[in-house]
Amino acid sequence: MLKTNFQNPFEVLDARFDEIKSLIIGLNFKPILVPTSHEPERLLTKKELAKFLGISEVSVWSRMKDGSIKSYKIGNLVRFKQSEILSNLHQIQRKK
């Protein structure tokens, strides 16, 4: 318990910090592991990409065909790497 007969306010703070430290040590908790950069790549569908870019799915398809958006086929599915889209946003422009 905290002693209250200190003259110096810094002694009070020091005593409180010691008490908090002992309480934290007494919790006996396991540290939370934060995932590193080895997270799996986020793949977007055509619909998700169209919504993200603010364009239609037809526009995504035409950008995919002209090569301005790189796509990946997984079986019959077409996916887009989110990291590639973010790094190449300046190349993906609205056609007028």
N, C-alpha and C positions, 0 to 999 in steps of 0.2 A: 504494500500500500504506500501511497505517496505521503511523505512528511510535509507538513504545512508550516513549520516554524523557521523557514529560510528567510534571511534578511535580503539577499541579493536575488533579483528576478531571474538572473541567468542560472542560479542554482536550482530554482524551481523548474525552469525549462530543461536543464540537464537531467534532473530527477525524472521528469515526465518522459523524456526521450528514452531513458534507461528502462522505465516501466513499459513503454511501448515496444521497445526492442525485446524485452523478455517475453512479452505476450506473443509477439510475432514468432519468436523461436519456439514457443510452446505450441504453436498451431500444428507443427509437423506436417507441412503441406508439401506436395510435389510441384516442382516448377512446370509451368505450361510451356510446351514445346511449340515454337512458332515455325511453321513450314518454311523451308528454304526456297530457293528459286527452282527447285526440281518439281514444281507443280505441273500437272499436265496442261498441255496447250488447249485453250478454249477454242472450240470449233463452232462456227455459226451456220445456221441454215440460211437459205436464200431469203426467207421471210424475215428472220431476225436481222440479217444484214441490211435488207431494204428499210426496215424500221429504224435501224441504227443510223443509216446514212440519210434518211429522209427522202428516199427515192422509191419508185415502184419496183416490183419484182421483175418486170419486163426490162427496166433500165439496168438492174443487176445482171440479168441474163445478157443484155447487149454489151455491157462492160466486160463481162466474162468472155464473150466471144471475140471482142476486139483486143483482149489481152491486158486491159488496164486494171482488171481485178483477177488475181490468180485464184483458181479453184482447185479442189482436190476431190477426186471420185473415190468413194468408199462403197464398193459394190455398185448399187444403182443410185446411191445418194451423192449429192454434191454438197461439199462443205467448204468453208472459208476460214482461214486462221485469223483470229482476232488480232494477234500481234502484227501480222503482215498488213492488215487493213489499217491499223492505227499508224504504222510507220509509213504507209503510202497514201495517206489521206490527201496530200497535195496533188497527187496524180489523178485521183478520182474526182472529177469535176462534173458538174451538171452540163449536159449537152443542150445547146439552145437551138 
